[in-house]
Each structure stands twice: as C-alpha cells, then as structure tokens.
Amino acid sequence: MLAKPIVAMAVLALVAGLAVARPALADSLLDGLKALPGNVEDVRIGGSWDRDGKSGVYRILVTRSGGDLVTARLFVQWIAYDDNGGSVVQDTVEIQELAALTVDIVDFTSESDGDGLTVTIQTLDPNGSADKTYVLKVTSPTHHTFVPASN
C-alpha cells in the first residue's frame, strides 16, 4: 500500500523539478521593448506608405533630454509588413534640422499620401524666445524638407 503514495510523490517531485529547471521562453518583442531607451517619450503611427512592392506604416518617435531646458529629437521610421503578418523596421532617419534648433516639441500632427509623409510640428524654445511651427515633408529615407510653417 505504501508503494503507490511513494510513486505518486516521486512523480510529483520529478514534474516540479522539470518545471523549475525549464528555461523561460524568449520573448523578442518584450526584450526589444525593455531595450527601448527611457528618453523615447512619444511614439505614433503617422500614416501608411507603399513603395517598390512593399507597404507599411510610418512610425514617428520623439525623444527628449535635459533637465530644466528640455530639447527633443524626432525620428521617422518605415515599418514594412510581410506576407505572414509580421513587421520589420526597414529604414530610420533623424530630422537633424530639428535637433539643431535645440527646442522641445509641444505637439505634432501627421498625414500621408502617395507623395510621402507630412508632419506639422509645434515647438517650444526652452529659452522662451523662438516658439515656432515647422512643416516636415518626408518623401523617402534619403530625402526630406524641414521648413518654418507659413501663416
């Protein structure tokens, strides 16, 4: 009669040991999100694109740094979709003209069409003297314009 409980306890111990010893499954999405820098403060989808037989969405990222004088950087990414429902970052560009202004971004809006992505960016000068609105027109990963908005 004692053999059955001892066998049952041995099986339970073996199963428990296997559960503890098994390594956790890797989650590449979670790992990637954990690796995202803390200064990435805004991530938005800006619209869709279709080029050279590929399609996807524009992703706009804003990072901020600084203490009392906060400045922002802006990046545009081309996220491509594959036939299996997956996605990959195809291209990334930083808008260096904005970074050179050393301003913060208060807000932005975007729209896309067959010619590319248009982003209207409202900025705040941390020194309080040059709050402006700019228009960014991105037509490819290698070409964009960044100009003050006309009133």
C-alpha positions as CSV (number, residue, x, y, z in Angstrom):
1,M,0.0,0.0,0.0
2,L,2.9,2.4,0.7
3,A,4.3,2.0,-2.9
4,K,1.5,4.0,-4.6
5,P,1.9,7.1,-2.5
6,I,5.7,7.0,-2.8
7,V,5.5,6.6,-6.6
8,A,3.0,9.4,-6.7
9,M,5.2,11.7,-4.7
10,A,8.2,10.8,-6.8
11,V,6.3,11.6,-10.0
12,L,5.2,15.0,-8.5
13,A,8.7,15.8,-7.4
14,L,10.0,15.0,-10.9
15,V,7.4,17.1,-12.6
16,A,8.0,20.0,-10.2
17,G,11.8,19.7,-10.8
18,L,11.3,19.8,-14.6
19,A,9.0,22.9,-14.3
20,V,11.6,24.7,-12.3
21,A,14.6,23.6,-14.4
22,R,13.0,24.6,-17.8
23,P,14.3,27.9,-19.1
24,A,11.8,30.7,-19.7
25,L,10.7,31.1,-23.3
26,A,12.4,34.0,-25.0
27,D,10.1,36.9,-26.0
28,S,11.9,39.0,-28.5
29,L,9.1,41.7,-28.5
30,L,9.3,42.1,-24.8
31,D,13.1,42.1,-24.9
32,G,13.1,44.8,-27.6
33,L,10.6,47.0,-25.6
34,K,12.8,46.6,-22.5
35,A,15.8,47.8,-24.5
36,L,13.9,51.0,-25.7
37,P,15.7,54.0,-24.2
38,G,13.7,55.8,-21.4
39,N,14.0,59.1,-23.2
40,V,11.7,57.9,-26.0
41,E,8.6,59.7,-24.9
42,D,6.3,59.7,-27.9
43,V,5.6,57.0,-30.5
44,R,2.9,57.4,-33.1
45,I,1.9,55.9,-36.4
46,G,2.0,58.8,-38.9
47,G,0.2,57.1,-41.9
48,S,0.8,54.4,-44.4
49,W,3.3,54.0,-47.4
50,D,3.6,51.8,-50.4
51,R,6.9,51.7,-52.4
52,D,8.7,49.2,-54.6
53,G,6.2,46.4,-54.0
54,K,6.4,46.8,-50.2
55,S,3.9,48.5,-47.9
56,G,3.7,49.5,-44.2
57,V,3.4,52.5,-41.9
58,Y,5.4,55.5,-40.9
59,R,6.3,55.5,-37.2
60,I,7.3,58.8,-35.7
61,L,9.4,58.8,-32.5
62,V,10.2,61.8,-30.2
63,T,13.0,61.6,-27.6
64,R,13.6,64.3,-25.0
65,S,16.6,65.1,-22.9
66,G,17.7,67.8,-20.5
67,G,16.6,68.9,-17.0
68,D,15.4,72.5,-16.9
69,L,15.9,73.1,-20.6
70,V,14.3,70.1,-22.4
71,T,15.1,69.5,-26.0
72,A,13.7,67.0,-28.4
73,R,14.8,64.9,-31.3
74,L,12.5,63.5,-34.0
75,F,12.9,60.2,-35.9
76,V,10.8,58.8,-38.8
77,Q,10.8,55.0,-39.4
78,W,9.4,53.0,-42.2
79,I,7.8,49.9,-40.8
80,A,7.3,47.2,-43.5
81,Y,4.8,44.4,-43.3
82,D,5.5,40.9,-44.6
83,D,3.1,38.4,-46.1
84,N,2.9,36.5,-42.8
85,G,1.6,39.4,-40.8
86,G,5.0,40.3,-39.3
87,S,6.7,43.7,-39.5
88,V,10.2,45.0,-39.5
89,V,11.9,48.4,-39.3
90,Q,13.0,49.0,-42.9
91,D,14.5,52.5,-42.5
92,T,15.1,55.1,-39.8
93,V,16.0,58.8,-40.3
94,E,16.6,61.5,-37.7
95,I,15.5,65.0,-38.6
96,Q,18.8,66.7,-37.9
97,E,17.4,70.2,-38.7
98,L,15.1,69.9,-35.7
99,A,17.8,68.7,-33.4
100,A,20.0,71.6,-34.4
101,L,17.3,74.1,-33.2
102,T,17.6,72.7,-29.6
103,V,13.8,73.1,-29.0
104,D,11.2,70.9,-27.5
105,I,8.2,69.5,-29.4
106,V,4.9,70.6,-27.9
107,D,2.7,68.6,-30.3
108,F,2.7,67.3,-33.9
109,T,0.2,66.1,-36.4
110,S,0.8,64.0,-39.5
111,E,-0.7,62.8,-42.7
112,S,0.5,60.6,-45.5
113,D,-0.4,60.4,-49.2
114,G,1.2,59.0,-52.4
115,D,4.0,61.6,-52.2
116,G,5.1,60.7,-48.6
117,L,4.6,61.9,-45.1
118,T,3.9,65.5,-43.9
119,V,4.4,66.3,-40.2
120,T,3.4,69.7,-38.7
121,I,5.5,70.2,-35.6
122,Q,4.8,72.8,-32.9
123,T,8.0,73.7,-30.9
124,L,8.8,75.4,-27.7
125,D,12.1,77.2,-27.3
126,P,13.4,76.4,-23.8
127,N,14.8,79.9,-23.7
128,G,11.3,81.3,-24.4
129,S,12.1,83.3,-27.5
130,A,11.5,81.3,-30.6
131,D,8.4,79.2,-30.3
132,K,7.5,78.2,-33.9
133,T,5.7,75.7,-36.1
134,Y,7.5,73.7,-38.7
135,V,6.5,71.5,-41.6
136,L,8.4,68.3,-42.3
137,K,7.9,66.6,-45.7
138,V,9.5,63.2,-46.0
139,T,9.4,61.6,-49.4
140,S,12.0,58.8,-48.9
141,P,14.6,57.7,-46.4
142,T,17.1,59.8,-48.2
143,H,15.1,63.0,-48.9
144,H,13.1,65.3,-46.7
145,T,12.4,69.1,-46.3
146,F,12.0,70.9,-43.0
147,V,10.8,74.5,-43.2
148,P,9.0,77.0,-40.9
149,A,5.3,76.9,-41.5
150,S,3.8,79.8,-43.4
151,N,0.9,81.6,-41.8
